[in-house]
Amino acid sequence: MRVFVGVSVDDAVRRQAQRVIEEIRTRIGSRVNARWVPLESLHLTVRFIGHVGDDRAPALLDALAHPLEGRPFDIELSGCGRFPPRGAPRVLWIGLTRGLEALVALHDEFNRRIARFGYEPENRPFSAHLTLARVKDAPAASGRNVDEALSEITVTPVVQRVDRVTVFESRLSPGGPRYTPLRELPLRQRPAG
């Protein structure tokens, strides 16, 4: 199975993402061939793990599912961008201006939890974002056009309270990946004393 840890987004975030997706589609037109993420599949990835063999899945899921220390926090959407930042675009996203430190702390915690299973930390810095589209085909020259289109889009700040993260299974299909929640992990503050 393919596994990742993420934060589900609420309806207010989905509505804002839908508005931004429609505006990006209008602005970039047919310059890029993108697969848009269905609104019901939108999430913030905290730690992508990837394939987990059936023999290791129960132990890994148990390690991921230990209670999380830390208080609930807010995230706030702001701005659009793309990966990679130069050349042909591959991913279009909405960024965050709040909640970044808490998401990095969660990312680091899950890195620690899966290290004993042989999963190395990613070799790139963690970048919290809401993926809107994966670009299937775009000429390198389209990067400047996409950058101009993204820079003209205003993302209305939307705040969401994060009080849990979810371990998801990702099943690939011709219509795009499907995500099934496996475990919900509430954030809880450590008792004083």
C-alpha positions as a Markdown table, in Angstrom:
| # | Residue | x | y | z |
|---|---|---|---|---|
| 1 | Met | 0.0 | 0.0 | 0.0 |
| 2 | Arg | 1.0 | 3.6 | -0.5 |
| 3 | Val | 0.8 | 5.7 | 2.6 |
| 4 | Phe | 1.1 | 9.4 | 3.6 |
| 5 | Val | 0.2 | 11.6 | 6.5 |
| 6 | Gly | -1.8 | 14.7 | 5.8 |
| 7 | Val | -4.3 | 17.3 | 7.0 |
| 8 | Ser | -7.8 | 17.3 | 5.6 |
| 9 | Val | -9.1 | 20.7 | 4.6 |
| 10 | Asp | -12.5 | 22.1 | 5.3 |
| 11 | Asp | -15.3 | 23.4 | 3.1 |
| 12 | Ala | -14.1 | 27.0 | 3.3 |
| 13 | Val | -10.6 | 26.0 | 2.0 |
| 14 | Arg | -12.2 | 23.9 | -0.7 |
| 15 | Arg | -14.4 | 26.8 | -1.9 |
| 16 | Gln | -11.3 | 29.1 | -2.1 |
| 17 | Ala | -9.3 | 26.5 | -3.9 |
| 18 | Gln | -12.2 | 26.0 | -6.4 |
| 19 | Arg | -12.2 | 29.8 | -7.1 |
| 20 | Val | -8.4 | 29.8 | -7.6 |
| 21 | Ile | -8.5 | 26.7 | -9.8 |
| 22 | Glu | -11.1 | 28.3 | -12.0 |
| 23 | Glu | -9.1 | 31.5 | -12.3 |
| 24 | Ile | -5.8 | 29.6 | -13.1 |
| 25 | Arg | -7.6 | 27.6 | -15.8 |
| 26 | Thr | -8.9 | 30.8 | -17.3 |
| 27 | Arg | -5.5 | 32.5 | -17.2 |
| 28 | Ile | -3.3 | 29.7 | -18.5 |
| 29 | Gly | -5.8 | 28.2 | -21.0 |
| 30 | Ser | -4.3 | 25.4 | -23.0 |
| 31 | Arg | -0.7 | 26.4 | -22.4 |
| 32 | Val | -0.3 | 23.4 | -20.0 |
| 33 | Asn | -2.0 | 20.1 | -19.8 |
| 34 | Ala | -2.8 | 19.7 | -16.1 |
| 35 | Arg | -4.7 | 17.2 | -14.1 |
| 36 | Trp | -6.7 | 19.2 | -11.5 |
| 37 | Val | -7.1 | 17.7 | -8.0 |
| 38 | Pro | -10.7 | 17.0 | -7.2 |
| 39 | Leu | -12.0 | 19.2 | -4.4 |
| 40 | Glu | -12.8 | 16.2 | -2.2 |
| 41 | Ser | -9.2 | 15.0 | -2.5 |
| 42 | Leu | -7.6 | 18.3 | -1.4 |
| 43 | His | -5.2 | 18.0 | 1.6 |
| 44 | Leu | -1.9 | 19.2 | 3.0 |
| 45 | Thr | 0.7 | 16.5 | 2.9 |
| 46 | Val | 2.6 | 16.4 | 6.1 |
| 47 | Arg | 4.8 | 13.4 | 5.3 |
| 48 | Phe | 4.7 | 11.3 | 2.1 |
| 49 | Ile | 5.9 | 7.8 | 3.0 |
| 50 | Gly | 5.2 | 5.9 | -0.2 |
| 51 | His | 4.9 | 2.1 | -0.7 |
| 52 | Val | 4.8 | 0.0 | 2.4 |
| 53 | Gly | 4.9 | -3.8 | 2.1 |
| 54 | Asp | 2.0 | -5.8 | 3.5 |
| 55 | Asp | 4.4 | -7.5 | 5.9 |
| 56 | Arg | 5.5 | -4.1 | 7.4 |
| 57 | Ala | 2.2 | -2.1 | 7.2 |
| 58 | Pro | 0.7 | -3.0 | 10.6 |
| 59 | Ala | 3.9 | -2.1 | 12.5 |
| 60 | Leu | 4.3 | 1.1 | 10.5 |
| 61 | Leu | 0.7 | 2.2 | 11.0 |
| 62 | Asp | 1.0 | 1.5 | 14.7 |
| 63 | Ala | 4.1 | 3.7 | 14.9 |
| 64 | Leu | 2.4 | 6.5 | 13.0 |
| 65 | Ala | -0.7 | 6.2 | 15.2 |
| 66 | His | 0.9 | 7.0 | 18.6 |
| 67 | Pro | -0.8 | 10.1 | 20.1 |
| 68 | Leu | 0.6 | 13.4 | 19.0 |
| 69 | Glu | 1.7 | 16.0 | 21.5 |
| 70 | Gly | 1.0 | 19.6 | 20.6 |
| 71 | Arg | -1.9 | 21.9 | 20.6 |
| 72 | Pro | -4.3 | 22.6 | 17.7 |
| 73 | Phe | -3.2 | 25.4 | 15.4 |
| 74 | Asp | -4.5 | 27.5 | 12.6 |
| 75 | Ile | -3.4 | 27.5 | 9.0 |
| 76 | Glu | -4.0 | 30.3 | 6.5 |
| 77 | Leu | -4.0 | 30.1 | 2.7 |
| 78 | Ser | -2.1 | 32.7 | 0.8 |
| 79 | Gly | -0.6 | 33.0 | -2.6 |
| 80 | Cys | 0.0 | 30.7 | -5.5 |
| 81 | Gly | 3.1 | 29.1 | -6.9 |
| 82 | Arg | 4.5 | 26.2 | -8.8 |
| 83 | Phe | 7.2 | 23.4 | -8.5 |
| 84 | Pro | 9.8 | 23.5 | -9.8 |
| 85 | Pro | 10.3 | 27.3 | -9.6 |
| 86 | Arg | 12.1 | 27.4 | -12.9 |
| 87 | Gly | 11.6 | 25.5 | -16.2 |
| 88 | Ala | 8.5 | 23.5 | -17.1 |
| 89 | Pro | 5.9 | 23.6 | -14.3 |
| 90 | Arg | 5.0 | 20.2 | -12.7 |
| 91 | Val | 2.8 | 21.2 | -9.7 |
| 92 | Leu | 0.5 | 24.2 | -9.2 |
| 93 | Trp | -0.3 | 25.1 | -5.6 |
| 94 | Ile | -1.6 | 27.5 | -2.9 |
| 95 | Gly | 0.8 | 28.3 | -0.1 |
| 96 | Leu | 0.3 | 29.1 | 3.5 |
| 97 | Thr | 1.2 | 32.0 | 5.7 |
| 98 | Arg | 0.2 | 30.6 | 9.1 |
| 99 | Gly | 0.8 | 27.2 | 10.7 |
| 100 | Leu | 4.1 | 26.6 | 8.9 |
| 101 | Glu | 6.1 | 26.0 | 12.1 |
| 102 | Ala | 3.5 | 23.6 | 13.5 |
| 103 | Leu | 3.4 | 21.6 | 10.2 |
| 104 | Val | 7.2 | 21.4 | 10.1 |
| 105 | Ala | 7.2 | 20.1 | 13.7 |
| 106 | Leu | 4.7 | 17.4 | 12.6 |
| 107 | His | 6.7 | 16.6 | 9.5 |
| 108 | Asp | 9.8 | 16.1 | 11.7 |
| 109 | Glu | 7.9 | 14.0 | 14.2 |
| 110 | Phe | 6.7 | 11.6 | 11.5 |
| 111 | Asn | 10.3 | 11.5 | 10.1 |
| 112 | Arg | 11.4 | 10.2 | 13.6 |
| 113 | Arg | 8.5 | 7.7 | 13.7 |
| 114 | Ile | 9.3 | 6.1 | 10.4 |
| 115 | Ala | 13.1 | 6.2 | 10.6 |
| 116 | Arg | 13.3 | 2.8 | 12.3 |
| 117 | Phe | 11.6 | 1.3 | 9.3 |
| 118 | Gly | 14.3 | 2.5 | 7.0 |
| 119 | Tyr | 12.6 | 5.6 | 5.6 |
| 120 | Glu | 15.2 | 8.4 | 5.3 |
| 121 | Pro | 14.2 | 12.0 | 5.7 |
| 122 | Glu | 13.4 | 13.7 | 2.4 |
| 123 | Asn | 16.5 | 15.5 | 0.9 |
| 124 | Arg | 14.6 | 18.7 | 0.2 |
| 125 | Pro | 13.1 | 21.1 | 2.7 |
| 126 | Phe | 9.5 | 20.5 | 3.8 |
| 127 | Ser | 7.2 | 22.9 | 1.9 |
| 128 | Ala | 3.6 | 23.1 | 3.2 |
| 129 | His | 1.2 | 23.7 | 0.3 |
| 130 | Leu | -2.1 | 22.7 | -1.1 |
| 131 | Thr | -1.6 | 21.0 | -4.5 |
| 132 | Leu | -4.2 | 22.2 | -7.0 |
| 133 | Ala | -2.9 | 20.5 | -10.2 |
| 134 | Arg | -0.2 | 18.1 | -11.5 |
| 135 | Val | 1.0 | 19.2 | -14.9 |
| 136 | Lys | 1.3 | 16.3 | -17.3 |
| 137 | Asp | 2.7 | 18.2 | -20.2 |
| 138 | Ala | 4.1 | 21.7 | -20.4 |
| 139 | Pro | 6.9 | 23.1 | -22.6 |
| 140 | Ala | 9.7 | 24.7 | -20.7 |
| 141 | Ala | 8.9 | 28.0 | -22.2 |
| 142 | Ser | 5.4 | 27.9 | -20.6 |
| 143 | Gly | 7.0 | 28.6 | -17.2 |
| 144 | Arg | 7.1 | 32.3 | -17.6 |
| 145 | Asn | 3.4 | 32.4 | -18.8 |
| 146 | Val | 2.3 | 30.3 | -15.8 |
| 147 | Asp | 4.3 | 32.5 | -13.4 |
| 148 | Glu | 2.6 | 35.6 | -14.8 |
| 149 | Ala | -0.8 | 34.0 | -14.5 |
| 150 | Leu | -0.1 | 32.9 | -10.9 |
| 151 | Ser | 1.2 | 36.3 | -9.8 |
| 152 | Glu | -2.0 | 37.9 | -10.9 |
| 153 | Ile | -4.2 | 35.7 | -8.7 |
| 154 | Thr | -5.3 | 36.9 | -5.3 |
| 155 | Val | -5.9 | 34.2 | -2.7 |
| 156 | Thr | -8.4 | 35.5 | -0.2 |
| 157 | Pro | -7.0 | 34.5 | 3.3 |
| 158 | Val | -8.9 | 31.6 | 4.6 |
| 159 | Val | -8.2 | 30.2 | 8.1 |
| 160 | Gln | -8.7 | 26.7 | 9.2 |
| 161 | Arg | -8.2 | 25.2 | 12.6 |
| 162 | Val | -6.1 | 22.0 | 12.6 |
| 163 | Asp | -6.8 | 19.7 | 15.5 |
| 164 | Arg | -5.8 | 16.4 | 13.9 |
| 165 | Val | -3.8 | 14.7 | 11.2 |
| 166 | Thr | -4.8 | 11.7 | 9.2 |
| 167 | Val | -2.8 | 8.7 | 7.9 |
| 168 | Phe | -4.1 | 8.0 | 4.4 |
| 169 | Glu | -3.8 | 5.2 | 1.9 |
| 170 | Ser | -3.3 | 6.4 | -1.6 |
| 171 | Arg | -4.6 | 4.1 | -4.4 |
| 172 | Leu | -3.6 | 5.0 | -7.9 |
| 173 | Ser | -6.2 | 4.7 | -10.6 |
| 174 | Pro | -6.6 | 6.0 | -14.2 |
| 175 | Gly | -8.8 | 8.8 | -12.9 |
| 176 | Gly | -6.2 | 9.9 | -10.4 |
| 177 | Pro | -5.3 | 8.8 | -6.9 |
| 178 | Arg | -8.0 | 8.0 | -4.4 |
| 179 | Tyr | -7.3 | 8.6 | -0.7 |
| 180 | Thr | -8.7 | 6.5 | 2.1 |
| 181 | Pro | -8.3 | 7.6 | 5.8 |
| 182 | Leu | -6.7 | 4.8 | 7.8 |
| 183 | Arg | -6.1 | 6.5 | 11.2 |
| 184 | Glu | -7.0 | 9.9 | 12.6 |
| 185 | Leu | -4.5 | 11.4 | 15.1 |
| 186 | Pro | -5.8 | 14.2 | 17.3 |
| 187 | Leu | -3.5 | 16.8 | 18.6 |
| 188 | Arg | -3.5 | 17.0 | 22.3 |
| 189 | Gln | -1.7 | 19.2 | 24.7 |
| 190 | Arg | 0.6 | 17.5 | 27.2 |
| 191 | Pro | -0.9 | 17.7 | 30.7 |
| 192 | Ala | 0.8 | 20.2 | 33.0 |
| 193 | Gly | 2.8 | 18.8 | 35.9 |
